[in-house]
């Protein structure tokens, strides 16, 4: 009996963590894996004080002769640029490394969860994530204005951003082979 219980323990821990993630902030992205791969923002769209930060140097790439800064979820320390209180800030993207026990271990949430008040207990603030390109399943595509997100604070007071997603349009599904897409600002695929 003890051996059978010990064999089930990892599954029980996983189930309890999933239930806790859903209860705390209404997100069930816990075991859906990496979703939206990242964004790129034109070098010229970033303020000088942001460009001077050391952590951006390794994120600089060229596309068609133009410099851009790429923000990828797979990075060791994933960050996203966000407009918050009139300033462009670099904020930790989600809770991939489980640094917070209070927030779900993901970088995304459903629009339906946000609209249903699933994040209200986390004092989430709607924010805009500026982007000129988006990356999904290895496909880069143009973004005109940016992507919608939520800014929350973990139990240590550190800001974290979660990208808001919705079911993919037919065009987006064909283009990226994904069944969901980020909520874009002022446009729809």
N, C-alpha and C positions, 0 to 999 in steps of 0.2 A: 504493500500500500504506500509506503514512504517513497519508494522508487518511482511509482506512477505519479505521485504528487510532485516530486522533484522534476520529472520530465515535463510536466504541464506548467511549471513556474514561469518560464520565459514567455509563453503564450498569454498567461494571466497578466503578467506585467505589461505586455504590449496592449492587451485589451483595456486594462485600467488606464494606461496613458492616453489611449485614443478617447476613451469616455471622458477623461478629465479635460483633454484639449477641446472636445466638443462642448462640454459644460461651461468651461471658462470663457471662451470667446466664440463659440459657435462655428468653428472651422473644422472640417473633416479632411483637410488636405494632408493630414499626418502621414499616411503611407501611400500617397500617390506619387512620390518621387519628385525629381526635378521637372518643372513644367516650363514656363517661359524662360528661355535661356539668358536673356539680357537685353540691354539697350546700348545704343551709341549716341553720343551727343557731340555735335560739331564743336571743334576747338574754339571757334569764334563765338559760340553761344555761352561759354563759361566766363565768369568774371575773373579778373587777374588774381585776386586773393585766393580763389579756389584753385586756379592753375598752378600756383606756387606751392601747393601742398605736395610733399614728397611721395605720398601714396598714389598719386596720379601718374607719375612718370612711367611706370610699367604698363599702364593702361592705354597709353597713347599709340594709335595706329594710323595708317594712311589708307584712304579709299579714294581712288580716282584723283590722286594728287592733293587731296584735302586731308588735313589732320583731324582726327576725332578721338574722343576718349570713350573706351568701351567699359561698361559696367556689367560683369557677368556673374550669375548666381553661383557658378562653379568655382569662382575665385576663393582663395583661402579665407579671405575676410571680405565677403560680399557687401558692397555699399551701393547706394543709389543717390543721385542728386535729387533734392526735393525743394520745392518752393514752400517755405514755412515762415509765417509772420513777415512777409516781404523780403526775405533773404533766401538765397540759394545755399543750401547746406548739404553736406555729404552725411548720410545716415545709414546705419547698419541695415542691411536688407534681411528682414525676417529673423528667424531664430533657428537657423540651420544646425548650429552646433549645440543646441539645447542649453545655451547659456542662461536662459530664463526658464524657471519651472512653471511660471504663471502663463506664459504665452505659448501658442501652438508651434510645433516644430515644423515650420514651413516658411515660405516667402510670399504666399498668395492667399486670397480668400475670395469666395464667391460674392458677386453683386447681390444675389438673393439673400445671403447671410447678413450682409451690411444693411440692406433694406428692411430686413425683419428685426433689426436691433440686436443681432448676435454679438456685436462688439461693444454694446453700450456699457457693459460692466468694466470695460478696459479704458473708458474715457478716450476712445479713438477720435482723432481729428481727420477730416478729409483733407487731402493734399494733392498737389499736381506734381507729377514726375516728368520733367522735360526730357524729350527724346527726339532725335532726328531719324533714328533707325531702330527697328526691333528685331530680335533674333528668336526664332522658334524652330526647333528640330533641324538646326543647321541652315535655315533659310533666313537671310536678312531681307527686310522689307522697309519701305519708307514710312515714317510717322510724321504727320504734319505739325501737331502741337504738343503732344505728350500723352501721358497715361494717368489714369486716376489711381490714387492709393490712399492708404490709411496710415496715420502716424500714431503710434502707441508708445507708452513707456513701460519698461519692465519693472520688476520689483526693486531694482537698484536705481531707478530714475533715468536709465539710458534710453534714448529715443531709438525706435525701430520702425521700419516702414514695411507694409505689406501691400503688394500690388493687387488691385481688384480685377477679377476675371468674370467672364460670362460665357455662355455657350457660343461656340464658333458659328459664324455665318457660313453658308455654303462655300462662298469664294475663299474665305480664310482656311476652311477645312481642306479644300483642294490644294491651295497654295502651300500649306505647312504640314498637312497630314495630322492636324491636332483637332480635338473635339472641343476645345475651349480657346478663348482669346482674351487679351487684356482689354479693359474698358478704355477706349481711346477718347481723347478730348476733341470734341467738335468734328468727328469723322466716324465713318462706319464702313467696313469692308463688305 
